[in-house]
Amino acid sequence: MSKLLSPCHPSPCHPYIALTIFFMFAVILFCGHEDADAADLVSGRYLSASGTTLVLSLSIHNPSPANLIVEQYLSPGNKIASTSPQAKKVDATQCKVKWLFRHTRSGNITLSIQLKKPLKGQANTMVRYRDPNSGTFTELRISP
């Protein structure tokens, strides 16, 4: 005959179940906080990185950094026709575009570069900012 255990009967796996539930609760509690870490204040991804148009989307989270420096690096040989928003500096010889955003707020920024010919080689972005709470300087690299 098989022995049936009642819900009140202790089982050897009860301590493991309780411990597992405790750790799951702790993970949910700590992962659900609203303030972002310094590395999470800004995130980004390429929406397009081929053809003649490069589009980069940046998400700025709370607390937002006061200033944001965005540098777009292209492989040599690419010719930049225009940028949106207008870049602070375009170095045609180095194939580098630089934007400076002051007094940023949480939300999204979309950056685009229009090339004269389809992209040759690669595109990479470096985003730099300082955490408003800790003063930690962060560099974020974004690649397609």
C-alpha positions as CSV (number, residue, x, y, z in Angstrom):
1,M,0.0,0.0,0.0
2,S,1.2,3.5,-0.7
3,K,1.5,5.9,2.0
4,L,-0.3,9.2,1.5
5,L,1.1,12.3,3.2
6,S,-1.3,14.9,4.6
7,P,-0.6,18.6,3.9
8,C,0.4,18.9,7.6
9,H,2.8,16.0,7.5
10,P,6.4,17.2,7.3
11,S,8.3,16.2,4.2
12,P,12.0,16.3,3.6
13,C,11.7,18.8,0.8
14,H,9.7,21.4,2.8
15,P,12.8,23.4,3.9
16,Y,14.0,23.5,0.3
17,I,10.7,24.8,-0.9
18,A,10.6,27.5,1.7
19,L,14.2,28.6,0.9
20,T,13.4,28.7,-2.8
21,I,10.3,30.8,-2.2
22,F,12.3,33.2,0.0
23,F,15.1,33.6,-2.7
24,M,12.5,34.2,-5.4
25,F,10.8,36.9,-3.3
26,A,14.2,38.5,-2.6
27,V,15.1,38.6,-6.3
28,I,11.7,40.1,-7.3
29,L,12.0,42.7,-4.5
30,F,15.5,43.8,-5.5
31,C,14.9,43.7,-9.3
32,G,11.8,45.8,-9.0
33,H,13.4,49.0,-7.7
34,E,12.7,52.2,-9.7
35,D,16.0,54.1,-9.5
36,A,18.5,53.1,-12.1
37,D,22.1,52.3,-11.5
38,A,24.7,54.6,-13.1
39,A,25.2,52.1,-16.0
40,D,21.4,52.0,-16.5
41,L,20.8,55.8,-16.7
42,V,21.2,55.8,-20.5
43,S,20.7,52.9,-22.9
44,G,20.6,52.8,-26.6
45,R,20.3,50.8,-29.8
46,Y,20.6,51.2,-33.5
47,L,17.3,51.2,-35.3
48,S,19.1,51.3,-38.7
49,A,22.8,50.8,-39.4
50,S,22.9,50.1,-43.1
51,G,22.4,51.9,-46.4
52,T,22.6,55.7,-46.4
53,T,20.8,56.3,-43.1
54,L,22.0,55.5,-39.6
55,V,19.4,55.9,-36.8
56,L,20.3,55.5,-33.1
57,S,17.7,55.6,-30.3
58,L,18.8,56.6,-26.8
59,S,16.6,56.1,-23.7
60,I,17.3,58.4,-20.8
61,H,16.1,57.1,-17.4
62,N,15.6,58.8,-14.0
63,P,17.5,60.4,-12.5
64,S,18.6,61.8,-15.9
65,P,22.2,63.0,-16.3
66,A,22.6,66.8,-16.7
67,N,24.6,66.5,-19.9
68,L,25.1,63.9,-22.5
69,I,28.0,63.6,-25.0
70,V,27.3,61.3,-28.0
71,E,30.1,60.5,-30.4
72,Q,29.4,58.5,-33.6
73,Y,32.4,56.8,-35.2
74,L,32.3,55.6,-38.8
75,S,34.8,53.7,-40.8
76,P,37.1,55.8,-43.0
77,G,35.8,56.6,-46.5
78,N,32.2,57.4,-45.4
79,K,30.9,60.9,-46.4
80,I,28.4,62.5,-44.1
81,A,25.6,64.5,-45.8
82,S,23.6,65.7,-42.8
83,T,22.7,64.9,-39.1
84,S,19.5,65.2,-37.1
85,P,19.4,66.9,-34.7
86,Q,22.3,69.1,-36.0
87,A,25.5,67.8,-34.5
88,K,27.8,70.0,-32.5
89,K,30.8,68.9,-34.6
90,V,31.3,66.9,-37.7
91,D,34.9,65.8,-38.4
92,A,34.8,64.6,-42.0
93,T,38.5,63.5,-42.0
94,Q,38.0,61.3,-39.0
95,C,34.4,60.3,-39.9
96,K,33.3,61.3,-36.5
97,V,30.1,63.1,-35.4
98,K,29.6,64.7,-32.0
99,W,26.4,65.8,-30.3
100,L,26.2,67.6,-26.9
101,F,22.9,67.6,-25.0
102,R,22.5,69.8,-22.0
103,H,19.8,69.7,-19.3
104,T,18.6,66.3,-20.4
105,R,15.4,64.9,-19.1
106,S,14.1,61.3,-19.0
107,G,12.7,60.1,-22.3
108,N,14.0,59.2,-25.8
109,I,16.4,60.9,-28.2
110,T,16.6,59.8,-31.8
111,L,19.8,60.6,-33.7
112,S,20.3,60.1,-37.4
113,I,23.1,60.5,-39.9
114,Q,22.4,60.7,-43.6
115,L,25.4,59.5,-45.7
116,K,26.1,60.4,-49.3
117,K,26.7,56.8,-50.2
118,P,25.8,53.5,-48.4
119,L,27.7,52.8,-45.2
120,K,31.2,51.3,-45.8
121,G,32.5,49.3,-42.8
122,Q,31.2,49.8,-39.3
123,A,29.5,52.4,-37.2
124,N,30.0,52.6,-33.4
125,T,28.7,55.0,-30.8
126,M,30.2,56.2,-27.5
127,V,27.9,57.9,-25.0
128,R,29.4,59.7,-22.0
129,Y,27.7,61.1,-18.9
130,R,28.0,61.7,-15.2
131,D,25.6,60.1,-12.7
132,P,23.8,63.0,-11.0
133,N,23.7,61.2,-7.6
134,S,27.2,59.7,-7.3
135,G,29.2,61.8,-9.8
136,T,30.4,58.6,-11.4
137,F,31.5,59.1,-15.0
138,T,30.2,56.5,-17.4
139,E,31.1,55.6,-21.0
140,L,28.5,53.5,-22.8
141,R,29.5,51.8,-26.1
142,I,26.8,51.0,-28.6
143,S,27.3,48.8,-31.7
144,P,24.8,47.7,-34.3
